[in-house]
Amino acid sequence: MSGWLCVAGLGPGDAALVTPQVQQALEQATDVLGYGPYLARVPRRADQACHASDNREELERARHGLRLAQAGRRAVIVSSGDPGVFAMAAAVFEAMEAEPAWQRLDVRVLPGVTAMLAAAARLGAPLGHDFCAINLSDNLKPWALIERRLVLAVQADLVLALYNPRSRSRPEGFARALAVLRQHCEPQRWVGLARAVFTPQESVRHLPLAQVQPDMADMRTLVIVGSRATRTVGRYLYTPRRAD
């Protein structure tokens, strides 16, 4: 039987938001690979091998999955959110570049609900007009590039979805981003902070940029910075569909 590899998104946390397509792939898989906390979200089967690895071992995890598929196994690499957004799908294709035999394998990417979309849904509709996503982690790119993209996105008046704002190894990242935003945005610009959405630990709020503090975000927080048009209605935050 021919092997295959699926790179699957588990969504933001609620099992109800895992797509039927992803559920089917997991049911058919002989092997499931992923970062330990993500694997913990996958129902275990006695006849299914689980391969946990550290969150900084993406490329080796991708190679492992490709080797399993090459050996005839049915492998699924899981990511939270969507696997194509700052996640495992890109690592799989990067690994495939170095090995022509892997490029002939049956590799599929199965989408999931992104952290950005889940956070926006909880906040209201802040992504109602043009937006962009920026990863604030400088593990794979220099801070100077992150800062340049922040400035250009604000100058273009895009709504910003900021991933990985602050971690124990990068406690200063969100503070640096806030400093850049305060140089280029008005103090009343709306900012949404959505932590661990669709889980029991969920916390969602929005407040003006001037009131946002660095310790309000961590690695489980998705930050949405509004455009000049973003505003509130009742307890919700939204960006009108019509541009000025």
C-alpha positions in Angstrom: 0.0 0.0 0.0 1.4 3.4 -0.9 2.3 5.7 1.9 1.3 9.4 2.2 1.9 12.4 4.4 -0.7 14.9 5.5 0.1 18.1 7.2 -3.0 18.9 9.2 -4.3 21.9 11.2 -6.0 21.2 14.5 -7.5 24.6 14.8 -7.4 26.9 17.8 -8.2 24.4 20.5 -11.8 23.3 20.5 -12.2 19.8 19.1 -15.4 20.9 17.4 -13.3 23.2 15.2 -11.2 20.3 13.8 -12.4 19.8 10.2 -13.9 16.5 9.2 -11.2 16.2 6.6 -8.5 16.4 9.3 -10.4 13.9 11.5 -10.6 11.4 8.6 -6.8 11.7 8.0 -6.1 11.1 11.7 -8.4 8.1 11.7 -6.5 6.6 8.7 -3.0 7.4 10.0 -0.5 4.8 11.1 1.7 7.5 12.6 1.0 11.0 14.1 3.9 13.5 14.6 4.0 16.8 16.2 5.0 19.1 19.1 4.0 17.4 22.4 1.1 19.7 23.4 -0.4 19.4 20.0 -0.2 15.7 20.0 -2.0 15.7 23.3 -5.1 17.0 21.5 -5.2 14.0 19.2 -7.3 11.0 20.4 -4.9 8.0 20.8 -5.3 4.6 19.2 -3.5 1.5 20.4 -2.4 0.6 16.9 -1.2 4.2 16.0 2.4 5.4 16.7 2.8 8.9 18.1 6.1 10.7 17.6 6.5 13.8 19.9 9.3 16.3 19.3 10.3 19.8 20.6 8.7 22.9 19.0 12.1 23.9 17.6 12.6 20.7 15.7 10.3 21.4 12.8 12.7 20.5 10.0 13.6 17.1 11.5 9.9 16.4 12.2 9.2 17.1 8.5 12.0 14.7 7.4 10.7 12.1 9.8 7.2 12.3 8.3 8.5 12.1 4.8 10.7 9.0 5.6 7.6 7.3 7.1 5.6 8.1 4.0 8.4 6.8 1.8 8.4 3.5 3.8 4.7 3.1 3.0 3.3 4.5 6.3 0.3 6.9 6.5 1.7 9.8 8.4 0.0 13.0 9.7 2.0 15.9 11.1 -0.2 18.1 13.2 0.0 21.8 13.8 -2.3 24.1 15.8 -4.3 26.5 13.8 -3.6 26.2 10.1 -0.4 24.3 9.0 0.4 26.8 6.3 0.5 29.8 8.6 3.8 30.1 10.5 3.7 26.3 10.9 4.7 22.9 9.6 3.6 22.9 5.9 6.5 25.2 4.9 9.0 23.0 6.8 7.8 19.9 4.9 8.3 21.5 1.5 11.7 22.9 2.6 12.7 19.3 3.5 11.4 18.1 0.2 13.7 20.5 -1.7 16.8 18.5 -0.6 15.5 15.1 -1.6 14.1 14.5 -5.1 12.6 11.1 -4.1 10.4 12.9 -1.5 9.0 15.2 -4.2 7.2 12.2 -5.8 5.4 11.3 -2.6 1.7 11.9 -1.9 1.9 15.0 0.3 -1.3 16.9 1.3 -1.9 20.0 3.3 -5.2 20.0 5.2 -6.3 23.5 6.4 -7.4 24.4 9.8 -8.9 27.5 11.6 -6.0 29.8 12.1 -5.3 31.6 15.4 -5.9 34.9 13.6 -9.4 33.9 12.4 -10.3 32.4 15.8 -9.2 35.5 17.6 -11.0 37.8 15.2 -14.2 35.8 15.6 -14.0 36.2 19.4 -13.3 40.0 19.1 -16.0 40.7 16.5 -14.9 41.4 13.0 -11.5 43.3 13.1 -10.4 41.7 9.9 -13.4 43.1 7.9 -11.1 45.0 5.6 -7.5 44.5 4.3 -5.1 43.0 6.9 -1.7 41.2 7.2 -0.1 38.8 9.6 3.3 39.2 11.1 5.2 36.8 13.3 7.0 38.7 16.1 9.4 35.9 16.8 13.0 36.7 15.7 14.1 33.0 15.9 14.0 32.7 12.1 14.4 36.3 10.9 16.2 39.4 12.3 14.3 41.9 14.4 15.2 44.7 11.9 13.0 42.9 9.3 10.2 42.6 11.7 10.4 46.3 12.6 10.5 47.3 8.9 7.4 45.2 8.1 5.5 46.6 11.1 6.2 50.2 10.0 5.2 49.5 6.3 2.0 47.7 7.4 1.0 50.6 9.6 1.9 53.1 6.8 -0.4 51.1 4.5 -3.1 51.3 7.1 -3.6 47.5 7.3 -5.0 45.7 10.3 -2.2 43.7 11.8 -2.5 40.2 13.3 0.6 39.6 15.4 1.7 36.1 16.1 4.1 34.9 18.9 4.2 38.3 20.6 6.1 37.3 23.8 7.7 34.3 25.3 10.0 33.4 28.2 13.0 33.3 25.8 11.9 36.6 24.1 10.3 38.6 26.9 11.2 41.9 25.2 9.6 41.2 21.8 6.2 42.6 22.4 7.5 45.7 24.2 9.7 46.4 21.1 6.7 46.0 18.8 4.6 48.3 21.0 7.3 50.9 20.9 7.3 50.8 17.1 3.5 51.0 16.9 3.4 54.0 19.3 5.8 55.8 17.0 3.5 55.4 14.0 0.0 55.1 15.4 -2.3 57.4 17.3 -2.7 56.5 21.0 -6.4 55.6 20.6 -5.8 53.0 17.9 -7.7 49.9 19.0 -5.8 46.7 19.9 -7.4 43.3 20.5 -5.7 40.7 22.7 -7.1 37.2 22.4 -5.5 34.5 24.5 -6.1 30.8 24.2 -9.4 31.3 22.3 -11.8 28.4 22.2 -10.2 26.7 25.2 -11.1 26.9 28.9 -8.3 29.4 29.5 -9.7 31.9 27.0 -9.3 35.6 27.7 -10.4 38.3 25.2 -10.3 42.1 25.5 -9.7 45.2 23.4 -8.3 48.6 24.5 -6.5 51.6 23.1 -2.9 51.3 22.1 -1.9 53.7 24.8 -3.2 51.3 27.5 -1.6 48.1 26.2 1.3 46.8 28.4 3.9 44.2 27.3 2.9 41.7 30.0 -0.7 41.5 28.6 0.5 39.0 25.9 2.3 35.7 25.9 2.8 32.9 23.3 -0.8 31.9 23.5 -2.0 35.4 22.7 -2.9 36.6 19.2 -2.8 40.4 19.0 -4.8 42.3 16.5 -3.9 46.0 15.9 -6.7 47.8 14.1 -6.4 50.2 11.2 -7.5 53.9 11.5 -11.0 52.8 10.6 -11.3 50.0 13.2 -13.9 50.9 15.9 -16.2 49.4 18.5 -19.9 48.6 18.5 -21.2 47.4 21.9 -18.6 45.0 23.2 -17.3 44.1 19.8 -14.4 45.4 17.7 -14.8 45.6 13.9 -13.3 47.2 10.8 -15.8 48.4 8.2 -15.8 46.8 4.8 -15.8 50.1 3.0 -12.5 52.0 2.8 -12.4 55.8 3.1 
